[in-house]
Amino acid sequence: MNVKSRHHLRSDAVDDIADALADNLGVELDADSFEKVEFEDSDWDVVLVDGEPYVLYVEEDEPFLTVQGANAHPPEKHIVTVDTGAISFVSDGADIMRPGITEADEDISDGDLVAINEEAHGKFLAIGRAMADGSDMVGESGKVVESIHHVGDDLFEFSV
């Protein structure tokens, strides 16, 4: 991933990120520096929080935690938990299917961004877009979360 631009964010942009993460995930980011990184060869826009790629923009104005960010600052909301049998699939970027889900937050609505957690160790494996409400995610068949970013992808491997 080639960096196209990198710049410090203004305080109002930092406040927007902090508010979005607090409202959507229950996460408080306390940091000294926030730098936005745009890439030449990717749709990702990433925010380095004290030098670590902890926030990504999925849409232009929709900040969310990266996998690294979720593991460093575990969210309290919008979590989908998968069983150990789903770990290898999710880690390879597969979309999340109902049979692999053991639990999903009730406050998730179709279209929300969610953090994918594994039940054995509580580690976050992926970030995705809900394709169903949280109350309808546990079940027998069907795809319910579209994977956006996962362990081992280019963004996960990115370092400054």
Buried (B, 14 or more C-beta within 10 A) or exposed (E): BEBEEEEEBEEEBBEBBBEBBEEBBBBEBEBEEBBBBBBEEBEBBBBBBEEBBBBBBBEEEEBBBBBBBBBBBBBEBBBBBBBEEBBEBBBBBBBBBBBBBBBBBEEBEEEBBBBBBBBEEEBBBBBBBBBBBBEBBBEEEEEBBEBBBBBEBEBBEBEE
